[in-house]
């Protein structure tokens, strides 16, 4: 089952303007994400999907495969689906959606999501890590609870499941995980996802993965030990560049991707 990794790179981010083109280690962020995904060797091919000529030109100048997609897409999933419909990618059975602001994404997360789909466990795969106690009540941290077979029951920004009695806190830890926003899909599941209208649950929580879940598509969750956060703000970018500088200083010959 050949895997195509697609990196959606929208230029119109508000919290970090022109995010794909902001520099990380002297190169545009989208370039660093492409390098990372390529180096992890989870996908058979990697392509950037963007809505802007500037991102396309930056990728093309570095020999990075890139597709200019519609500017009307509401999400990265829609952008990935457009790429998947292109004739040149028709032989790819699994589509892997890697967010364009994840230059330190782990191999375990990507391989875990792909493994869910390749194994036939579910038509959509994603990943999750143990949630920190202080993050449980943060709406910026998406939580997921699963069936005993490892399929998602629900995703929420709220602290789920609700802990009614403080004495049962020890029961909570193994039940809830922090969702990591990588997705692998079968071709059919991806096209179903984007053909459905946004679901009320999705609109309330502002979580697009509730759309296929509400329609009955299974989402398998690969549990991985740890994962890095994305780059959403100026502070995130500063921290990422500081980390990059440290790694480059320690191992100048190693591309810190």
N, C-alpha and C positions, 0 to 999 in steps of 0.2 A: 504494500500500500504506500505508494510514493507520497511524500509530504512536501507541501509548499508552504513556507513561512511567509506571511505577509505582514509588513510593518506599516500600519496606517500613520501618516504624518500630516496632520492638519495644521495649517499655519495660523489659524485664528484663535489660538488659546488666549484667554484674558488674563489669567493670573501670572503667566510668564509669556509676554508677547513674543511672537515669532519663535516659539520654542524650538521647533526642529532645527533652526539655523543658529541657535545660540551655541557658543563654543564650549566644548568639554575637551580638555587636553589639547587645545589648538585646532580641533576639528568640529564641524557641526554635530550637534547631538544625534541627529538621525543617522549620520555616518557611523558614529560610535555604536549605536544600537545595531545597525547592520553588521558591523564587524563582530560584535558580541555573538549575535545569533549564528553567523557563519562559522565562527570559531568553535561553537558548542557542538556542531555537527549532528544536530537533531533532525534537521530538514534536508531534503534532497535539493531544494532550490530556495533561494531567499529573494524577495522583491519588496521594494518600497512602494507604497500607494499613497499618493498625495493629491491635494486639490489646488496646488499652486505652482506656477512656472518656476519660481525661485528655488523651491525645494527640488523640483525635477532637475533643474540645471545644476544644482550643487551635487546631486547624486550622479548625474550623467558625466560631469567633469571628472569624477573619481572612478568611473567605470562600474558604478553600482546599478544593477537593473532597477528600473523605476517605471511606474505606470501613472499617468495623469488621469485622475478619476473625476467624477462629477463633484461640483462644489455644493450640491444639495443634500448630501448624505448627513443624516442626523447622528450617526455613530460610526466608530471604526468597524463594527461588524458589517454595516452596509457597504463600506468601502472594500472590505475583504471580499464580500459577495460579488461585487462588480468585477474585481480582478479574477475571481474564480470562474466567472462566466466567459472570460476571454478564451478564444480557441487555442491559443498557445499553451494554456494551462489545463486543457481538458483531460490530460492524462494523470493529473494529480488527484489522488483519492482522499487525502486528508489535508485540510486547510488549517494552518496554525496561525492564530492571531496574536502577535507580539506587540504590545503597546510601544509607540515611538518615543516614550520617555523612560525606558527601562534599560539603561546601558549596563547594568550589573545583574540582569536577570539570571537566575540560576539554571544550570542544566537540569537539575532535578525537577524544577517546576515545568519546564518545557517538555522534557521526556515523559514526565508523569502524565501530563494532559494528553500527549500523543498516545501514550501507552493505553490509556482508557479506551480510546477510539479503536486503535489497532487490535486490541484484544476482543472487541465486540461487547465490552461491558456496558457501554452507553454510546449513543451517537454524538454526544458532546462531552468533552473532557475539560477539566480545569484543575486548579491546585489550591491547597490551603496549608497554613502553618498554625502551630499552637498560638492562641491569642494571649497577649499579655493582660494581666489583671487590670492595669490602668487604661487599657484600650477598649475594654468591654463596653463601656458606656459612651465611647466617642462615636458620633455619627459619621466621622470621616473614615472609620474602620468598618469594613463590611464583614459581618459575621455569617457563618454558614453552619447549619446542623444537618447531619446526614443519617440515612438509614444504616442499619447494621451491615448492609452490603456495600456501603460506600457511595451511595447516590445521594445527591442533595435533596433535602426535604424543603428547605427554605433558606433564602438569603435575606439579611436585614441590616439596616444601620442601627437598629435598636439592640439592646442586650438580650440575646436569645440563647437558650431558653430562660424564662424568667425564674429567678431564684426566690421562691416564696419564703423559705425558712433559712435563716443564716446558718443554721447548724448543718445544712446539707451542702455547704460550699464545696466540699471535697468531691462531690458528685458532678459539679459543673465543669471542671477542667477538661475531662475527656470528651465532653459532649459538644463543645463549641470550638470552632476554629476561625482563624482570620482568612478571608478569601483573598487569593492572589489572582489578579486580573489577566490571566492568560487563558486562551481558549483554543481547543482543537475541535474540529467538526468533521463529520462526513459531509460530502458534497450535498446530499439530500437534506440533512439537518440544517445546514447553513442557509440553503435557499428557502426552506420552510420558515425559519426564524425571521428572515427579512420580508417575507410575504405577509406575515401577520401584522396587524395594526398594533401599536403599543397597548399593552394591557393595563387596566386600572392599577393593579399592584405595582407594576413597573413605574407608572406615573407618580404614585404616592411615595414610593421609596427612592425613586430616581435610580433604579437598578435594572438595566436592560435584560439581565439574565433571568429575571422573573417572567419574562414573556414566554420563552419556550417551556419553562417549568410549569406555568399556568396552563399551557396547552397540552401538557402530558408528555413532553419530550424529556427523557432522562438525562441528567447531567452527572457524570461520574466525577468524583473528587479524589485526586491523588494527594495524599498527605505527605508533605515534605518537611524536613526539620527546620528550615529557615529560608527566608527570602529577603531580598533588598527592596526598599521602597522606590517609587518612581521619582521623577523630578518635576515638581509642579510649581515651585516658587523660586524667587531669587535666592532665598536662603538654601533651598535644596541644591541649587546649581552651585553655589559657593562651596557647600560641603562636598559635593561630587568632585569639583575641581581640586579641592584640598586633598581628597583621597587619591585622586589621579596623580597628583604631584608626588605624594609619598611613595606610591607604588613605582612610579617612573624613576624616582631617585634610588630606590632600593634595587631595582632591576632594570637598568637602562635599555638592555637589549630585549626586554620583554614588553610586548604591546599589552598594556593593562586593560584588556577588554574582558 
